[in-house]
Amino acid sequence: MNFRASFKASLAAAVLCMSVRGQEIKSPPANVPANVHINRLLVVLAPAAPAERTVRYPLLPDPLDLKPGNAAPLWLHAGLLIKENAPKIKSDEYLAMIYPTPEQAAKQTPKAIREFLDHFGPSLRLADQAARCASCDWGRPAITVENTNDVVPLPQVQLCRELASLLGCRYRLELAEKRFDKAIYTLQTGLTLGRHVAIGGSLLEYLVGNAIASVQFGKVEDWMRTPGAPDLYWSLTELPSPFLELRPIIAYELNTIYRSYPSLRRLNLMRSNERLTAAEVDRLADDFFTTLNKWQDDKKSAWSDKIAGSVLVMSSLAGAKKYLRERGWSDERLNATPALAIVVSSFLGQYDEACDDALKWMSVPAWQGRDELERVVKKATDAAKTNRNPLVVLMFPAATKSYQTWLRMERKIATLRTAEAIRIYAAAHGGKPPAKLSDITAVPLPIDPATGKGFDDDYSVKDGTGVLEVNPLFWSWRYELPPAI
């Protein structure tokens, strides 16, 4: 190997190590309680290279490259091929390649990574093909409480995560060798995988898809700290907003109770306005407890559930009547309605109202709806504990945590756009960072989706280094652009 080739290989190995992850730094950001653990990730930016076109490197496949077909079976086949080929490699070597620590990455050469990836050529080719299919339909039946374990295929979802990690290994190699066209192609595949997994139907799949996409956006940071990497400001700006749709998934998840127990739709007299007799209520209750007992798969009988239900009805009846009176029910109607129907109607009415309020605030920008959503959920869960309503207590915590995860990604994209705007400014000013964000005029400055304001207060210049630090809950993203040497 001649000197030039040796130098290029050494440089590529160094960039491979650098691109694994940012440097973790310890000092906590301001205005964060001392008992909250913050992971801070430091990304040292490089000035952007001039782009040949506004969106020279799009982060999703070009629509002209999409072909008719369903991506879902291709993703699954790609994942299964990984499982088939992985045993041919020592487990510690395999893990070191797809989940490397900085120390492990420092020892890996481009040649070694290329030889490793050769084992998984079919998987990677299928993944690239899947990402460029015009549709993705996982073809799963409607999710109910009873069939969740059958419909939501956890092993298949895990294979998609492993596929994303394998794509990350290829991306590290391509970026280290500054093959930007190839690297962006791999990013397109990874981001599309995240989007396709997220639309599987269940909240779990949404969260896995979100995690896959979040890892891909972390690889955009690797791009941004690579010397000579063109800016991705407009590529990030043209992405769908929101990048992943959460509200339809939450709405689908919250309706699971009615899909699982159709009899509840008739027992909810606030929805149906039916006048049920005691015999009809008993029959619907029998249907409910029989279905409930079927999916519980334990030794309890439906009668034991009915006895527990009867105790709950008696203890909740007074509060249920009060709730229905406040919503226009007359004493005459209450006296004519069986106790079970009164309690079930009040429970489902409270649940429906909380669902409507939560989805309402998910329909507006986060900076308008986030605080209101938290207020609605807290009010509903507090009231549910008092009223002993099990539905709200069980369903709403997962919905709010998912909303936080969704918002974290939206803020990540906005933060990346701001960091790219800083890189663009530095490229046009001899590597010097802007004194303040408002000095940037070449591109519009992003808005923080959590506050509806810019990131001006999150940016400062310290000893000539531009510092952008955004503090979402539990994570702090810190981007530094040092002065040109």
C-alpha positions as a Python dict, from the first residue, in 0.01 Angstrom:
ca = {
    (1, 'M'): (0, 0, 0),
    (2, 'N'): (148, 336, -99),
    (3, 'F'): (164, 638, 133),
    (4, 'R'): (-150, 804, -7),
    (5, 'A'): (-359, 488, 30),
    (6, 'S'): (-222, 429, 381),
    (7, 'F'): (-305, 787, 483),
    (8, 'K'): (-662, 758, 348),
    (9, 'A'): (-715, 431, 535),
    (10, 'S'): (-587, 583, 860),
    (11, 'L'): (-809, 888, 815),
    (12, 'A'): (-1111, 668, 748),
    (13, 'A'): (-1041, 463, 1062),
    (14, 'A'): (-1018, 782, 1267),
    (15, 'V'): (-1351, 910, 1133),
    (16, 'L'): (-1509, 570, 1200),
    (17, 'C'): (-1415, 603, 1565),
    (18, 'M'): (-1535, 963, 1581),
    (19, 'S'): (-1870, 886, 1425),
    (20, 'V'): (-1980, 621, 1672),
    (21, 'R'): (-2114, 868, 1926),
    (22, 'G'): (-2060, 1212, 2069),
    (23, 'Q'): (-1846, 1280, 2371),
    (24, 'E'): (-2050, 1254, 2690),
    (25, 'I'): (-2000, 1547, 2924),
    (26, 'K'): (-2092, 1561, 3288),
    (27, 'S'): (-2184, 1910, 3410),
    (28, 'P'): (-2564, 1949, 3432),
    (29, 'P'): (-2741, 2221, 3233),
    (30, 'A'): (-2904, 2511, 3414),
    (31, 'N'): (-3261, 2502, 3548),
    (32, 'V'): (-3270, 2123, 3585),
    (33, 'P'): (-3341, 1969, 3929),
    (34, 'A'): (-3037, 1810, 4089),
    (35, 'N'): (-3211, 1472, 4120),
    (36, 'V'): (-3279, 1447, 3744),
    (37, 'H'): (-3015, 1254, 3551),
    (38, 'I'): (-2921, 1427, 3229),
    (39, 'N'): (-2733, 1255, 2949),
    (40, 'R'): (-2544, 1521, 2757),
    (41, 'L'): (-2413, 1449, 2412),
    (42, 'L'): (-2145, 1677, 2272),
    (43, 'V'): (-2121, 1712, 1896),
    (44, 'V'): (-1832, 1921, 1763),
    (45, 'L'): (-1948, 2066, 1432),
    (46, 'A'): (-1741, 2126, 1120),
    (47, 'P'): (-1820, 2417, 885),
    (48, 'A'): (-2049, 2305, 604),
    (49, 'A'): (-1919, 2246, 255),
    (50, 'P'): (-2118, 2432, -14),
    (51, 'A'): (-2401, 2227, -161),
    (52, 'E'): (-2436, 2185, -537),
    (53, 'R'): (-2815, 2202, -508),
    (54, 'T'): (-3057, 2304, -236),
    (55, 'V'): (-3150, 1943, -158),
    (56, 'R'): (-2856, 1757, -301),
    (57, 'Y'): (-2878, 1495, -27),
    (58, 'P'): (-3246, 1420, 59),
    (59, 'L'): (-3305, 1219, 375),
    (60, 'L'): (-3594, 1017, 230),
    (61, 'P'): (-3596, 833, -104),
    (62, 'D'): (-3675, 1037, -412),
    (63, 'P'): (-4039, 972, -517),
    (64, 'L'): (-3905, 900, -865),
    (65, 'D'): (-3718, 601, -718),
    (66, 'L'): (-4026, 443, -561),
    (67, 'K'): (-4151, 125, -725),
    (68, 'P'): (-4493, -41, -693),
    (69, 'G'): (-4499, -300, -419),
    (70, 'N'): (-4533, -365, -48),
    (71, 'A'): (-4225, -305, 165),
    (72, 'A'): (-4338, -510, 468),
    (73, 'P'): (-4243, -863, 350),
    (74, 'L'): (-3908, -733, 222),
    (75, 'W'): (-3822, -581, 560),
    (76, 'L'): (-3909, -908, 733),
    (77, 'H'): (-3712, -1117, 484),
    (78, 'A'): (-3411, -887, 527),
    (79, 'G'): (-3432, -930, 905),
    (80, 'L'): (-3461, -1308, 884),
    (81, 'L'): (-3153, -1324, 662),
    (82, 'I'): (-2959, -1139, 933),
    (83, 'K'): (-3064, -1404, 1182),
    (84, 'E'): (-2955, -1672, 938),
    (85, 'N'): (-2609, -1526, 875),
    (86, 'A'): (-2523, -1383, 1218),
    (87, 'P'): (-2435, -1725, 1371),
    (88, 'K'): (-2150, -1752, 1117),
    (89, 'I'): (-1972, -1475, 1307),
    (90, 'K'): (-1857, -1486, 1668),
    (91, 'S'): (-2115, -1316, 1885),
    (92, 'D'): (-1868, -1073, 2043),
    (93, 'E'): (-1734, -975, 1700),
    (94, 'Y'): (-2088, -929, 1568),
    (95, 'L'): (-2191, -706, 1859),
    (96, 'A'): (-1869, -504, 1836),
    (97, 'M'): (-1942, -429, 1473),
    (98, 'I'): (-2305, -322, 1498),
    (99, 'Y'): (-2298, -174, 1851),
    (100, 'P'): (-1935, -57, 1886),
    (101, 'T'): (-1798, 141, 2174),
    (102, 'P'): (-1554, 419, 2079),
    (103, 'E'): (-1266, 192, 2187),
    (104, 'Q'): (-1386, -93, 1967),
    (105, 'A'): (-1446, 137, 1672),
    (106, 'A'): (-1091, 274, 1702),
    (107, 'K'): (-957, -75, 1634),
    (108, 'Q'): (-1182, -145, 1335),
    (109, 'T'): (-1045, -83, 989),
    (110, 'P'): (-1258, -10, 680),
    (111, 'K'): (-1135, -342, 538),
    (112, 'A'): (-1261, -533, 843),
    (113, 'I'): (-1600, -360, 832),
    (114, 'R'): (-1633, -426, 462),
    (115, 'E'): (-1559, -796, 512),
    (116, 'F'): (-1814, -806, 795),
    (117, 'L'): (-2082, -644, 579),
    (118, 'D'): (-2018, -895, 299),
    (119, 'H'): (-2189, -1156, 517),
    (120, 'F'): (-2510, -951, 509),
    (121, 'G'): (-2520, -834, 148),
    (122, 'P'): (-2863, -991, 75),
    (123, 'S'): (-3018, -833, 386),
    (124, 'L'): (-2887, -489, 298),
    (125, 'R'): (-2997, -514, -64),
    (126, 'L'): (-3348, -618, 43),
    (127, 'A'): (-3360, -330, 292),
    (128, 'D'): (-3267, -80, 22),
    (129, 'Q'): (-3536, -229, -202),
    (130, 'A'): (-3798, -218, 75),
    (131, 'A'): (-3728, 148, 145),
    (132, 'R'): (-3810, 228, -216),
    (133, 'C'): (-4143, 47, -231),
    (134, 'A'): (-4444, 272, -285),
    (135, 'S'): (-4636, 130, 13),
    (136, 'C'): (-4596, -61, 338),
    (137, 'D'): (-4883, -273, 469),
    (138, 'W'): (-4808, -516, 752),
    (139, 'G'): (-5143, -686, 689),
    (140, 'R'): (-5233, -741, 1052),
    (141, 'P'): (-5586, -783, 1190),
    (142, 'A'): (-5738, -526, 1423),
    (143, 'I'): (-5568, -532, 1762),
    (144, 'T'): (-5772, -634, 2066),
    (145, 'V'): (-5675, -712, 2424),
    (146, 'E'): (-5715, -1082, 2350),
    (147, 'N'): (-5496, -1104, 2039),
    (148, 'T'): (-5225, -847, 2121),
    (149, 'N'): (-4953, -1107, 2173),
    (150, 'D'): (-5040, -1271, 1841),
    (151, 'V'): (-5086, -957, 1630),
    (152, 'V'): (-4789, -754, 1756),
    (153, 'P'): (-4491, -969, 1650),
    (154, 'L'): (-4217, -880, 1898),
    (155, 'P'): (-3949, -1102, 1735),
    (156, 'Q'): (-4013, -939, 1396),
    (157, 'V'): (-3998, -592, 1548),
    (158, 'Q'): (-3666, -682, 1707),
    (159, 'L'): (-3532, -799, 1370),
    (160, 'C'): (-3613, -454, 1230),
    (161, 'R'): (-3408, -294, 1508),
    (162, 'E'): (-3117, -522, 1428),
    (163, 'L'): (-3150, -438, 1060),
    (164, 'A'): (-3129, -68, 1148),
    (165, 'S'): (-2808, -134, 1342),
    (166, 'L'): (-2660, -319, 1046),
    (167, 'L'): (-2742, -22, 823),
    (168, 'G'): (-2565, 197, 1078),
    (169, 'C'): (-2251, -12, 1039),
    (170, 'R'): (-2257, 41, 661),
    (171, 'Y'): (-2320, 411, 711),
    (172, 'R'): (-2014, 447, 936),
    (173, 'L'): (-1795, 299, 665),
    (174, 'E'): (-1941, 514, 388),
    (175, 'L'): (-1914, 833, 591),
    (176, 'A'): (-1559, 756, 704),
    (177, 'E'): (-1459, 723, 339),
    (178, 'K'): (-1656, 1042, 258),
    (179, 'R'): (-1874, 864, 7),
    (180, 'F'): (-2155, 1107, 82),
    (181, 'D'): (-2390, 982, -190),
    (182, 'K'): (-2370, 628, -52),
    (183, 'A'): (-2402, 744, 309),
    (184, 'I'): (-2716, 945, 237),
    (185, 'Y'): (-2864, 647, 51),
    (186, 'T'): (-2814, 436, 364),
    (187, 'L'): (-2969, 708, 582),
    (188, 'Q'): (-3272, 712, 352),
    (189, 'T'): (-3313, 339, 400),
    (190, 'G'): (-3280, 363, 778),
    (191, 'L'): (-3522, 654, 818),
    (192, 'T'): (-3778, 483, 594),
    (193, 'L'): (-3746, 166, 801),
    (194, 'G'): (-3831, 370, 1111),
    (195, 'R'): (-4133, 527, 942),
    (196, 'H'): (-4261, 192, 816),
    (197, 'V'): (-4225, 18, 1153),
    (198, 'A'): (-4404, 308, 1323),
    (199, 'I'): (-4720, 257, 1114),
    (200, 'G'): (-4758, -108, 1218),
    (201, 'G'): (-5070, -17, 1418),
    (202, 'S'): (-4971, -68, 1780),
    (203, 'L'): (-4818, 182, 2016),
    (204, 'L'): (-4528, -55, 2074),
    (205, 'E'): (-4444, -57, 1704),
    (206, 'Y'): (-4470, 320, 1694),
    (207, 'L'): (-4218, 346, 1978),
    (208, 'V'): (-3978, 104, 1808),
    (209, 'G'): (-4011, 295, 1480),
    (210, 'N'): (-3947, 617, 1668),
    (211, 'A'): (-3636, 465, 1828),
    (212, 'I'): (-3505, 349, 1490),
    (213, 'A'): (-3559, 691, 1337),
    (214, 'S'): (-3399, 863, 1637),
    (215, 'V'): (-3083, 657, 1589),
    (216, 'Q'): (-3076, 763, 1224),
    (217, 'F'): (-3098, 1130, 1320),
    (218, 'G'): (-2804, 1064, 1550),
    (219, 'K'): (-2615, 964, 1238),
    (220, 'V'): (-2695, 1304, 1090),
    (221, 'E'): (-2485, 1438, 1377),
    (222, 'D'): (-2199, 1215, 1260),
    (223, 'W'): (-2237, 1374, 917),
    (224, 'M'): (-2231, 1725, 1062),
    (225, 'R'): (-1902, 1674, 1244),
    (226, 'T'): (-1730, 1521, 940),
    (227, 'P'): (-1497, 1773, 774),
    (228, 'G'): (-1612, 1853, 422),
    (229, 'A'): (-1967, 1722, 473),
    (230, 'P'): (-2223, 1935, 284),
    (231, 'D'): (-2499, 2094, 490),
    (232, 'L'): (-2830, 1912, 530),
    (233, 'Y'): (-3036, 2214, 638),
    (234, 'W'): (-3287, 2199, 353),
    (235, 'S'): (-3288, 1818, 356),
    (236, 'L'): (-3401, 1832, 720),
    (237, 'T'): (-3644, 2117, 648),
    (238, 'E'): (-3829, 1932, 371),
    (239, 'L'): (-3898, 1625, 586),
    (240, 'P'): (-4266, 1552, 664),
    (241, 'S'): (-4387, 1740, 968),
    (242, 'P'): (-4443, 1569, 1199),
    (243, 'F'): (-4190, 1311, 1089),
    (244, 'L'): (-4395, 1033, 1253),
    (245, 'E'): (-4769, 1059, 1306),
    (246, 'L'): (-4858, 980, 1666),
    (247, 'R'): (-5217, 1100, 1705),
    (248, 'P'): (-5377, 829, 1481),
    (249, 'I'): (-5183, 561, 1671),
    (250, 'I'): (-5301, 696, 2007),
    (251, 'A'): (-5660, 718, 1884),
    (252, 'Y'): (-5642, 358, 1762),
    (253, 'E'): (-5487, 245, 2091),
    (254, 'L'): (-5751, 422, 2302),
    (255, 'N'): (-6030, 249, 2105),
    (256, 'T'): (-5886, -94, 2184),
    (257, 'I'): (-6129, -130, 2475),
    (258, 'Y'): (-6430, -110, 2240),
    (259, 'R'): (-6275, -340, 1978),
    (260, 'S'): (-6197, -592, 2251),
    (261, 'Y'): (-6536, -587, 2421),
    (262, 'P'): (-6812, -498, 2174),
    (263, 'S'): (-7075, -538, 2447),
    (264, 'L'): (-6937, -225, 2616),
    (265, 'R'): (-7058, -10, 2328),
    (266, 'R'): (-7416, -102, 2413),
    (267, 'L'): (-7356, -82, 2788),
    (268, 'N'): (-7227, 274, 2743),
    (269, 'L'): (-7568, 443, 2755),
    (270, 'M'): (-7408, 785, 2711),
    (271, 'R'): (-7315, 677, 2358),
    (272, 'S'): (-7603, 455, 2256),
    (273, 'N'): (-7895, 622, 2440),
    (274, 'E'): (-8052, 276, 2463),
    (275, 'R'): (-8301, 192, 2738),
    (276, 'L'): (-8176, -151, 2845),
    (277, 'T'): (-8372, -384, 3067),
    (278, 'A'): (-8208, -558, 3360),
    (279, 'A'): (-8208, -886, 3162),
    (280, 'E'): (-8032, -721, 2866),
    (281, 'V'): (-7772, -566, 3094),
    (282, 'D'): (-7706, -904, 3258),
    (283, 'R'): (-7665, -1067, 2918),
    (284, 'L'): (-7419, -799, 2798),
    (285, 'A'): (-7231, -826, 3126),
    (286, 'D'): (-7208, -1203, 3080),
    (287, 'D'): (-7063, -1146, 2731),
    (288, 'F'): (-6808, -902, 2873),
    (289, 'F'): (-6693, -1123, 3159),
    (290, 'T'): (-6680, -1431, 2936),
    (291, 'T'): (-6453, -1246, 2690),
    (292, 'L'): (-6246, -1104, 2976),
    (293, 'N'): (-6198, -1449, 3128),
    (294, 'K'): (-6103, -1598, 2790),
    (295, 'W'): (-5800, -1374, 2731),
    (296, 'Q'): (-5687, -1377, 3094),
    (297, 'D'): (-5607, -1747, 3049),
    (298, 'D'): (-5609, -1828, 3418),
    (299, 'K'): (-5811, -2057, 3647),
    (300, 'K'): (-6061, -1795, 3754),
    (301, 'S'): (-6416, -1843, 3635),
    (302, 'A'): (-6630, -1577, 3473),
    (303, 'W'): (-6837, -1587, 3792),
    (304, 'S'): (-6539, -1480, 4006),
    (305, 'D'): (-6497, -1180, 3777),
    (306, 'K'): (-6868, -1105, 3807),
    (307, 'I'): (-6849, -1114, 4185),
    (308, 'A'): (-6554, -870, 4182),
    (309, 'G'): (-6748, -657, 3934),
    (310, 'S'): (-7052, -654, 4161),
    (311, 'V'): (-6843, -527, 4451),
    (312, 'L'): (-6701, -251, 4229),
    (313, 'V'): (-7054, -157, 4115),
    (314, 'M'): (-7187, -124, 4466),
    (315, 'S'): (-6891, 86, 4584),
    (316, 'S'): (-6904, 312, 4277),
    (317, 'L'): (-7280, 355, 4233),
    (318, 'A'): (-7323, 681, 4426),
    (319, 'G'): (-7040, 854, 4240),
    (320, 'A'): (-7167, 721, 3907),
    (321, 'K'): (-7516, 862, 3968),
    (322, 'K'): (-7369, 1200, 4059),
    (323, 'Y'): (-7163, 1199, 3738),
    (324, 'L'): (-7464, 1116, 3520),
    (325, 'R'): (-7688, 1373, 3694),
    (326, 'E'): (-7429, 1639, 3610),
    (327, 'R'): (-7466, 1537, 3246),
    (328, 'G'): (-7841, 1569, 3234),
    (329, 'W'): (-7973, 1234, 3350),
    (330, 'S'): (-8297, 1265, 3546),
    (331, 'D'): (-8370, 1074, 3866),
    (332, 'E'): (-8649, 900, 3677),
    (333, 'R'): (-8402, 765, 3421),
    (334, 'L'): (-8149, 669, 3687),
    (335, 'N'): (-8414, 478, 3882),
    (336, 'A'): (-8515, 291, 3566),
    (337, 'T'): (-8157, 193, 3476),
    (338, 'P'): (-7985, -113, 3626),
    (339, 'A'): (-7699, -32, 3863),
    (340, 'L'): (-7439, -210, 3647),
    (341, 'A'): (-7536, -3, 3342),
    (342, 'I'): (-7515, 319, 3548),
    (343, 'V'): (-7162, 244, 3671),
    (344, 'V'): (-7035, 116, 3334),
    (345, 'S'): (-7184, 418, 3156),
    (346, 'S'): (-7016, 656, 3399),
    (347, 'F'): (-6679, 478, 3367),
    (348, 'L'): (-6695, 478, 2988),
    (349, 'G'): (-6826, 834, 2980),
    (350, 'Q'): (-6530, 954, 3187),
    (351, 'Y'): (-6299, 755, 2962),
    (352, 'D'): (-6450, 897, 2641),
    (353, 'E'): (-6432, 1253, 2771),
    (354, 'A'): (-6067, 1210, 2868),
    (355, 'C'): (-5989, 1056, 2528),
    (356, 'D'): (-6161, 1342, 2344),
    (357, 'D'): (-5975, 1604, 2545),
    (358, 'A'): (-5638, 1432, 2503),
    (359, 'L'): (-5679, 1387, 2127),
    (360, 'K'): (-5800, 1745, 2097),
    (361, 'W'): (-5475, 1880, 2238),
    (362, 'M'): (-5273, 1639, 2027),
    (363, 'S'): (-5431, 1801, 1721),
    (364, 'V'): (-5261, 2138, 1772),
    (365, 'P'): (-4889, 2230, 1770),
    (366, 'A'): (-4706, 2099, 2074),
    (367, 'W'): (-4627, 2445, 2208),
    (368, 'Q'): (-5002, 2507, 2226),
    (369, 'G'): (-5117, 2164, 2342),
    (370, 'R'): (-4843, 2010, 2556),
    (371, 'D'): (-4928, 2175, 2887),
    (372, 'E'): (-5300, 2133, 2825),
    (373, 'L'): (-5251, 1765, 2749),
    (374, 'E'): (-5063, 1714, 3074),
    (375, 'R'): (-5338, 1897, 3261),
    (376, 'V'): (-5613, 1685, 3100),
    (377, 'V'): (-5436, 1358, 3175),
    (378, 'K'): (-5358, 1454, 3536),
    (379, 'K'): (-5716, 1564, 3595),
    (380, 'A'): (-5855, 1244, 3441),
    (381, 'T'): (-5621, 1009, 3628),
    (382, 'D'): (-5676, 1186, 3961),
    (383, 'A'): (-6053, 1170, 3915),
    (384, 'A'): (-6033, 807, 3803),
    (385, 'K'): (-5850, 708, 4121),
    (386, 'T'): (-6121, 875, 4327),
    (387, 'N'): (-6400, 716, 4120),
    (388, 'R'): (-6217, 380, 4103),
    (389, 'N'): (-6236, 391, 3724),
    (390, 'P'): (-5981, 135, 3600),
    (391, 'L'): (-5991, 236, 3232),
    (392, 'V'): (-5833, 581, 3256),
    (393, 'V'): (-5569, 471, 3504),
    (394, 'L'): (-5457, 185, 3280),
    (395, 'M'): (-5459, 355, 2939),
    (396, 'F'): (-5343, 714, 2979),
    (397, 'P'): (-4990, 694, 3122),
    (398, 'A'): (-4866, 512, 2809),
    (399, 'A'): (-5027, 772, 2584),
    (400, 'T'): (-4859, 1066, 2758),
    (401, 'K'): (-4516, 901, 2766),
    (402, 'S'): (-4547, 831, 2394),
    (403, 'Y'): (-4630, 1197, 2337),
    (404, 'Q'): (-4309, 1297, 2514),
    (405, 'T'): (-4114, 1058, 2292),
    (406, 'W'): (-4278, 1203, 1982),
    (407, 'L'): (-4203, 1559, 2088),
    (408, 'R'): (-3842, 1472, 2164),
    (409, 'M'): (-3792, 1366, 1801),
    (410, 'E'): (-3960, 1680, 1666),
    (411, 'R'): (-3728, 1892, 1882),
    (412, 'K'): (-3432, 1687, 1765),
    (413, 'I'): (-3506, 1766, 1402),
    (414, 'A'): (-3550, 2136, 1479),
    (415, 'T'): (-3225, 2137, 1675),
    (416, 'L'): (-3039, 1968, 1389),
    (417, 'R'): (-3172, 2232, 1150),
    (418, 'T'): (-3046, 2506, 1382),
    (419, 'A'): (-2704, 2341, 1408),
    (420, 'E'): (-2689, 2320, 1029),
    (421, 'A'): (-2777, 2689, 1005),
    (422, 'I'): (-2478, 2758, 1231),
    (423, 'R'): (-2256, 2545, 1006),
    (424, 'I'): (-2377, 2736, 701),
    (425, 'Y'): (-2293, 3068, 867),
    (426, 'A'): (-1947, 2945, 967),
    (427, 'A'): (-1875, 2826, 614),
    (428, 'A'): (-1950, 3175, 481),
    (429, 'H'): (-1748, 3355, 753),
    (430, 'G'): (-1414, 3181, 754),
    (431, 'G'): (-1520, 2918, 1007),
    (432, 'K'): (-1629, 3175, 1265),
    (433, 'P'): (-1956, 3098, 1451),
    (434, 'P'): (-2228, 3364, 1469),
    (435, 'A'): (-2227, 3592, 1774),
    (436, 'K'): (-2600, 3528, 1809),
    (437, 'L'): (-2848, 3321, 1609),
    (438, 'S'): (-3018, 3630, 1468),
    (439, 'D'): (-2696, 3699, 1275),
    (440, 'I'): (-2789, 3403, 1053),
    (441, 'T'): (-2981, 3536, 753),
    (442, 'A'): (-2898, 3286, 479),
    (443, 'V'): (-3173, 3045, 593),
    (444, 'P'): (-3483, 3078, 814),
    (445, 'L'): (-3418, 2986, 1175),
    (446, 'P'): (-3629, 2695, 1308),
    (447, 'I'): (-3888, 2721, 1583),
    (448, 'D'): (-3871, 2501, 1891),
    (449, 'P'): (-4189, 2288, 1860),
    (450, 'A'): (-4215, 2265, 2239),
    (451, 'T'): (-4219, 2641, 2300),
    (452, 'G'): (-4325, 2804, 1973),
    (453, 'K'): (-4015, 3025, 1999),
    (454, 'G'): (-3670, 3020, 1845),
    (455, 'F'): (-3362, 2866, 2002),
    (456, 'D'): (-3199, 3205, 2067),
    (457, 'D'): (-3178, 3152, 2444),
    (458, 'D'): (-3015, 2811, 2389),
    (459, 'Y'): (-2721, 2958, 2194),
    (460, 'S'): (-2413, 3139, 2320),
    (461, 'V'): (-2050, 3201, 2229),
    (462, 'K'): (-1788, 3101, 2484),
    (463, 'D'): (-1417, 3168, 2419),
    (464, 'G'): (-1490, 3197, 2049),
    (465, 'T'): (-1683, 2868, 2034),
    (466, 'G'): (-2048, 2872, 1930),
    (467, 'V'): (-2254, 2655, 2168),
    (468, 'L'): (-2609, 2537, 2102),
    (469, 'E'): (-2752, 2344, 2397),
    (470, 'V'): (-3113, 2228, 2406),
    (471, 'N'): (-3246, 2052, 2713),
    (472, 'P'): (-3531, 1812, 2653),
    (473, 'L'): (-3625, 1601, 2954),
    (474, 'F'): (-3351, 1350, 3043),
    (475, 'W'): (-3133, 1451, 2745),
    (476, 'S'): (-2925, 1751, 2658),
    (477, 'W'): (-2811, 1805, 2302),
    (478, 'R'): (-2500, 2021, 2291),
    (479, 'Y'): (-2346, 2131, 1963),
    (480, 'E'): (-2019, 2323, 1956),
    (481, 'L'): (-1854, 2498, 1665),
    (482, 'P'): (-1501, 2604, 1764),
    (483, 'P'): (-1334, 2900, 1595),
    (484, 'A'): (-1132, 2827, 1284),
    (485, 'I'): (-767, 2758, 1353),
}
